[in-house]
Amino acid sequence: MKSKIHPKWFTDAKVTCACGAQFTTGSTMPTIGVEVCSNCHPLYTGQQKFLDTAGRVDKFNQRVAQAQVKQAEAKARKDKKAADETIAASA
C-alpha cells in the first residue's frame, strides 16, 4: 500500500447531537455534530417529531409565488408582443 495517502484516524471521535446526547466512535474527524441520533430519532423513540417543517413549507410557498409572478410577467410580454405584431401586420 502507498504511504501517506490515508487520512488520520481518530479512535475517540466525539459525536454531539442537537438533543444534547454525546458518544464516541471512530472517525476521520475529531468532532462530529449531528442533528438526529438514536436517542432522539423517531424510529428508535417511537415518538413523532417535526424538524422545521413550517420553515420548509414557507420556503416552498415563496418559491411557488415567485414562479407564478414570473409566469404572469412572461404571459404579459407574450401578449404585448402578439399585439404589436398584429398592429404591424395590419399597417
ROBAVO-791122 format. One record per atom (N, C-alpha, C): z, y, x; atom name. Coordinates in nm, 4 decimals, always signed. Each point is the difference from the previous one (the first is absolute). Layout:
<papas>
PAPA,Z,Y,X,CA
...
</papas>
This chain:
<papas>
PAPA,+0.0000,-0.1189,+0.0841,N
PAPA,+0.0000,+0.1189,-0.0841,CA
PAPA,+0.0000,+0.1244,+0.0881,C
PAPA,-0.0600,+0.1048,-0.0527,N
PAPA,-0.0036,+0.1252,+0.0744,CA
PAPA,+0.1383,+0.0644,-0.0021,C
PAPA,+0.0313,+0.0671,+0.1073,N
PAPA,+0.1293,+0.0677,+0.0046,CA
PAPA,-0.0166,+0.1441,-0.0469,C
PAPA,+0.1067,+0.0578,-0.0490,N
PAPA,+0.0090,+0.1398,-0.0433,CA
PAPA,-0.0892,+0.0345,-0.1198,C
PAPA,-0.0347,-0.0977,-0.0834,N
PAPA,-0.0766,+0.0328,-0.1197,CA
PAPA,+0.0822,-0.0181,-0.1277,C
PAPA,+0.1134,-0.0655,+0.0122,N
PAPA,+0.0820,-0.0248,-0.1182,CA
PAPA,+0.1010,+0.1130,-0.0188,C
PAPA,+0.0260,+0.0395,-0.1264,N
PAPA,+0.0991,+0.1061,-0.0234,CA
PAPA,+0.1411,-0.0491,+0.0291,C
PAPA,+0.0888,+0.0952,+0.0207,N
PAPA,+0.1401,-0.0347,+0.0258,CA
PAPA,+0.0616,-0.0546,-0.1282,C
PAPA,+0.0786,-0.1048,+0.0118,N
PAPA,+0.0623,-0.0648,-0.1144,CA
PAPA,+0.1486,+0.0343,-0.0040,C
PAPA,+0.0448,+0.0545,-0.1120,N
PAPA,+0.1403,+0.0335,-0.0200,CA
PAPA,+0.0619,-0.1093,-0.0859,C
PAPA,+0.0944,-0.0742,+0.0558,N
PAPA,+0.0613,-0.1093,-0.0753,CA
PAPA,+0.1020,+0.0503,-0.1015,C
PAPA,+0.0547,+0.1179,+0.0223,N
PAPA,+0.0991,+0.0560,-0.0917,CA
PAPA,-0.0514,+0.1293,-0.0635,C
PAPA,-0.1152,-0.0052,-0.0630,N
PAPA,-0.0559,+0.1176,-0.0675,CA
PAPA,+0.0783,+0.0242,-0.1286,C
PAPA,+0.0428,+0.1254,-0.0225,N
PAPA,+0.0768,+0.0345,-0.1196,CA
PAPA,-0.0953,+0.0380,-0.1119,C
PAPA,+0.0170,-0.0623,-0.1154,N
PAPA,-0.0780,+0.0316,-0.1190,CA
PAPA,+0.0929,+0.0702,-0.0971,C
PAPA,-0.0398,+0.1198,-0.0452,N
PAPA,+0.0802,+0.0771,-0.0939,CA
PAPA,-0.0806,+0.0211,-0.1272,C
PAPA,+0.0576,-0.0367,-0.1136,N
PAPA,-0.0665,+0.0142,-0.1288,CA
PAPA,+0.0402,+0.1325,-0.0648,C
PAPA,-0.0792,+0.0459,-0.0952,N
PAPA,+0.0310,+0.1230,-0.0727,CA
PAPA,+0.1276,-0.0156,-0.0835,C
PAPA,+0.0338,-0.1241,-0.0362,N
PAPA,+0.1221,-0.0224,-0.0788,CA
PAPA,+0.1252,+0.0028,+0.0867,C
PAPA,-0.0164,+0.0017,+0.1333,N
PAPA,+0.1139,+0.0064,+0.0901,CA
PAPA,+0.0298,-0.1309,+0.0720,C
PAPA,-0.0648,-0.1066,-0.0393,N
PAPA,+0.0231,-0.1286,+0.0647,CA
PAPA,-0.0601,+0.0004,+0.1405,C
PAPA,+0.0679,-0.0670,+0.0925,N
PAPA,-0.0473,-0.0095,+0.1369,CA
PAPA,+0.0094,-0.1453,+0.0457,C
PAPA,-0.0981,-0.0415,+0.0797,N
PAPA,+0.0044,-0.1313,+0.0616,CA
PAPA,-0.0825,+0.0045,+0.1275,C
PAPA,+0.0127,-0.1028,+0.0819,N
PAPA,-0.0738,-0.0046,+0.1262,CA
PAPA,-0.1005,-0.1136,-0.0036,C
PAPA,-0.1073,+0.0202,+0.0739,N
PAPA,-0.1059,-0.0998,+0.0104,CA
PAPA,-0.0753,+0.0216,+0.1298,C
PAPA,-0.0935,-0.0851,+0.0307,N
PAPA,-0.0835,+0.0184,+0.1179,CA
PAPA,-0.1245,+0.0787,-0.0363,C
PAPA,-0.0376,+0.0952,+0.0847,N
PAPA,-0.1157,+0.0832,-0.0291,CA
PAPA,-0.0503,+0.0668,+0.1269,C
PAPA,-0.1178,+0.0593,-0.0084,N
PAPA,-0.0537,+0.0773,+0.1115,CA
PAPA,+0.0453,+0.1452,-0.0079,C
PAPA,+0.0728,+0.0357,-0.1061,N
PAPA,+0.0556,+0.1349,-0.0153,CA
PAPA,+0.1520,-0.0093,+0.0027,C
PAPA,+0.0686,+0.0942,+0.0653,N
PAPA,+0.1467,-0.0104,+0.0079,CA
PAPA,+0.0700,+0.0282,-0.1328,C
PAPA,-0.0568,+0.0898,-0.0822,N
PAPA,+0.0579,+0.0294,-0.1321,CA
PAPA,-0.1114,+0.0014,-0.1032,C
PAPA,+0.0323,-0.0486,-0.1194,N
PAPA,-0.0975,-0.0071,-0.1089,CA
PAPA,+0.0659,+0.0560,-0.1258,C
PAPA,-0.0706,+0.0854,-0.0724,N
PAPA,+0.0482,+0.0523,-0.1278,CA
PAPA,-0.0867,-0.0547,-0.1120,C
PAPA,+0.0611,-0.0614,-0.0994,N
PAPA,-0.0741,-0.0578,-0.1121,CA
PAPA,+0.0505,+0.0598,-0.1310,C
PAPA,-0.0850,-0.0047,-0.1036,N
PAPA,+0.0386,+0.0530,-0.1304,CA
PAPA,+0.0692,-0.1048,-0.0866,C
PAPA,-0.0415,-0.1260,+0.0143,N
PAPA,+0.0534,-0.1062,-0.0841,CA
PAPA,+0.0350,-0.1193,+0.0889,C
PAPA,+0.1156,-0.0584,-0.0244,N
PAPA,+0.0418,-0.1188,+0.0750,CA
PAPA,+0.0434,-0.1075,-0.0991,C
PAPA,+0.0470,-0.1119,+0.0513,N
PAPA,+0.0418,-0.1092,-0.0886,CA
PAPA,+0.1250,+0.0346,-0.0795,C
PAPA,+0.0763,+0.1002,+0.0432,N
PAPA,+0.1198,+0.0407,-0.0753,CA
PAPA,-0.0337,+0.0844,-0.1216,C
PAPA,-0.1158,+0.0675,+0.0009,N
PAPA,-0.0326,+0.0882,-0.1115,CA
PAPA,-0.1337,-0.0330,-0.0663,C
PAPA,-0.0730,-0.1000,+0.0486,N
PAPA,-0.1294,-0.0354,-0.0588,CA
PAPA,+0.0220,-0.0674,-0.1351,C
PAPA,-0.0770,+0.0398,-0.1032,N
PAPA,+0.0190,-0.0569,-0.1341,CA
PAPA,-0.0177,-0.1514,-0.0062,C
PAPA,-0.0825,-0.0565,+0.0851,N
PAPA,-0.0196,-0.1443,-0.0007,CA
PAPA,+0.1294,-0.0732,+0.0350,C
PAPA,+0.0755,+0.0548,+0.0930,N
PAPA,+0.1234,-0.0642,+0.0441,CA
PAPA,+0.1211,+0.0400,-0.0840,C
PAPA,+0.0007,+0.1222,-0.0516,N
PAPA,+0.1165,+0.0475,-0.0752,CA
PAPA,-0.0103,-0.0299,-0.1484,C
PAPA,-0.1222,-0.0167,-0.0520,N
PAPA,-0.0168,-0.0246,-0.1432,CA
PAPA,+0.0068,+0.1266,-0.0822,C
PAPA,+0.0069,+0.1155,+0.0640,N
PAPA,+0.0047,+0.1275,-0.0709,CA
PAPA,-0.1310,+0.0735,+0.0217,C
PAPA,-0.0489,+0.0623,-0.1068,N
PAPA,-0.1226,+0.0764,+0.0128,CA
PAPA,+0.0333,+0.1393,+0.0507,C
PAPA,-0.0792,+0.0488,+0.0942,N
PAPA,+0.0266,+0.1295,+0.0612,CA
PAPA,-0.1331,+0.0740,+0.0121,C
PAPA,-0.0047,+0.1238,-0.0451,N
PAPA,-0.1213,+0.0787,+0.0095,CA
PAPA,+0.0086,+0.0897,+0.1216,C
PAPA,-0.1006,-0.0085,+0.0869,N
PAPA,-0.0033,+0.0814,+0.1205,CA
PAPA,-0.0992,+0.1132,-0.0186,C
PAPA,+0.0453,+0.1180,-0.0304,N
PAPA,-0.0823,+0.1203,-0.0064,CA
PAPA,-0.1208,-0.0165,-0.0913,C
PAPA,+0.0183,-0.0637,-0.1146,N
PAPA,-0.1131,-0.0188,-0.0897,CA
PAPA,-0.0423,+0.1310,-0.0617,C
PAPA,+0.0930,+0.0848,-0.0335,N
PAPA,-0.0362,+0.1269,-0.0632,CA
PAPA,-0.0855,+0.0840,+0.0937,C
PAPA,+0.0322,+0.0018,+0.1265,N
PAPA,-0.0786,+0.0768,+0.0952,CA
PAPA,-0.1410,-0.0544,+0.0130,C
PAPA,-0.0153,-0.1300,-0.0031,N
PAPA,-0.1323,-0.0616,+0.0102,CA
PAPA,-0.0829,+0.0295,-0.1240,C
PAPA,+0.0630,-0.0058,-0.1162,N
PAPA,-0.0708,+0.0277,-0.1249,CA
PAPA,-0.0432,+0.1464,-0.0033,C
PAPA,+0.0872,+0.0897,+0.0431,N
PAPA,-0.0348,+0.1421,+0.0038,CA
PAPA,-0.1178,+0.0259,+0.0931,C
PAPA,+0.0001,-0.0642,+0.1162,N
PAPA,-0.1115,+0.0160,+0.0937,CA
PAPA,-0.1303,-0.0487,-0.0628,C
PAPA,+0.0062,-0.1134,-0.0682,N
PAPA,-0.1189,-0.0540,-0.0639,CA
PAPA,-0.0507,+0.0953,-0.1071,C
PAPA,+0.0905,+0.0520,-0.0831,N
PAPA,-0.0412,+0.0927,-0.1059,CA
PAPA,-0.0607,+0.1275,+0.0575,C
PAPA,+0.0507,+0.0479,+0.1126,N
PAPA,-0.0576,+0.1170,+0.0647,CA
PAPA,-0.1408,-0.0290,+0.0492,C
PAPA,-0.0210,-0.1168,+0.0578,N
PAPA,-0.1344,-0.0359,+0.0468,CA
PAPA,-0.0973,-0.0107,-0.1165,C
PAPA,+0.0444,-0.0560,-0.1128,N
PAPA,-0.0860,-0.0121,-0.1172,CA
PAPA,-0.0359,+0.1388,-0.0519,C
PAPA,+0.0971,+0.0898,-0.0052,N
PAPA,-0.0269,+0.1354,-0.0478,CA
PAPA,-0.0989,+0.0714,+0.0919,C
PAPA,+0.0143,-0.0148,+0.1299,N
PAPA,-0.0937,+0.0620,+0.0946,CA
PAPA,-0.1398,-0.0574,-0.0175,C
PAPA,-0.0105,-0.1292,-0.0227,N
PAPA,-0.1303,-0.0636,-0.0200,CA
PAPA,-0.0659,+0.0521,-0.1268,C
PAPA,+0.0769,+0.0190,-0.1067,N
PAPA,-0.0557,+0.0516,-0.1247,CA
PAPA,-0.0500,+0.1429,+0.0166,C
PAPA,+0.0735,+0.0814,+0.0758,N
PAPA,-0.0426,+0.1378,+0.0255,CA
PAPA,-0.1309,-0.0002,+0.0776,C
PAPA,-0.0102,-0.0830,+0.1019,N
PAPA,-0.1228,-0.0065,+0.0799,CA
PAPA,-0.1168,-0.0503,-0.0833,C
PAPA,+0.0241,-0.0964,-0.0885,N
PAPA,-0.1067,-0.0500,-0.0864,CA
PAPA,-0.0479,+0.1091,-0.0948,C
PAPA,+0.0928,+0.0788,-0.0542,N
PAPA,-0.0371,+0.1093,-0.0895,CA
PAPA,-0.0813,+0.1056,+0.0742,C
PAPA,+0.0388,+0.0307,+0.1242,N
PAPA,-0.0744,+0.0971,+0.0803,CA
PAPA,-0.1404,-0.0510,+0.0296,C
PAPA,-0.0124,-0.1271,+0.0344,N
PAPA,-0.1304,-0.0588,+0.0298,CA
PAPA,-0.0897,+0.0016,-0.1237,C
PAPA,+0.0574,-0.0275,-0.1167,N
PAPA,-0.0767,+0.0018,-0.1241,CA
PAPA,-0.0467,+0.1419,-0.0312,C
PAPA,+0.0859,+0.0974,+0.0221,N
PAPA,-0.0374,+0.1397,-0.0242,CA
PAPA,-0.1137,+0.0421,+0.0931,C
PAPA,+0.0075,-0.0389,+0.1270,N
PAPA,-0.1079,+0.0316,+0.0943,CA
PAPA,-0.1311,-0.0654,-0.0422,C
PAPA,+0.0090,-0.1261,-0.0431,N
PAPA,-0.1192,-0.0732,-0.0419,CA
PAPA,-0.0626,+0.0650,-0.1238,C
PAPA,+0.0833,+0.0373,-0.0966,N
PAPA,-0.0499,+0.0648,-0.1212,CA
PAPA,-0.0648,+0.1345,+0.0318,C
PAPA,+0.0615,+0.0765,+0.0903,N
PAPA,-0.0549,+0.1306,+0.0376,CA
PAPA,-0.1340,-0.0169,+0.0702,C
PAPA,-0.0078,-0.1007,+0.0882,N
PAPA,-0.1252,-0.0247,+0.0723,CA
PAPA,-0.1104,-0.0411,-0.0976,C
PAPA,+0.0329,-0.0853,-0.0986,N
PAPA,-0.0974,-0.0424,-0.0993,CA
PAPA,-0.0456,+0.1186,-0.0847,C
PAPA,+0.0930,+0.0886,-0.0358,N
PAPA,-0.0351,+0.1182,-0.0785,CA
PAPA,-0.0894,+0.0928,+0.0805,C
PAPA,+0.0293,+0.0179,+0.1288,N
PAPA,-0.0824,+0.0850,+0.0859,CA
PAPA,-0.1408,-0.0577,+0.0133,C
PAPA,-0.0119,-0.1323,+0.0090,N
PAPA,-0.1306,-0.0622,+0.0144,CA
PAPA,-0.0822,+0.0138,-0.1280,C
PAPA,+0.0652,-0.0086,-0.1168,N
PAPA,-0.0740,+0.0152,-0.1270,CA
PAPA,-0.0462,+0.1436,-0.0169,C
PAPA,+0.0794,+0.0957,+0.0444,N
PAPA,-0.0394,+0.1413,-0.0078,CA
PAPA,-0.1172,+0.0256,+0.0931,C
PAPA,+0.0055,-0.0553,+0.1206,N
PAPA,-0.1073,+0.0183,+0.0968,CA
PAPA,-0.1269,-0.0690,-0.0456,C
PAPA,+0.0119,-0.1160,-0.0659,N
PAPA,-0.1174,-0.0734,-0.0460,CA
PAPA,-0.0671,+0.0710,-0.1159,C
PAPA,+0.0782,+0.0661,-0.0858,N
PAPA,-0.0575,+0.0676,-0.1171,CA
PAPA,-0.0601,+0.1363,+0.0367,C
PAPA,+0.0389,+0.0553,+0.1130,N
PAPA,-0.0515,+0.1325,+0.0381,CA
PAPA,-0.1292,-0.0046,+0.0744,C
</papas>
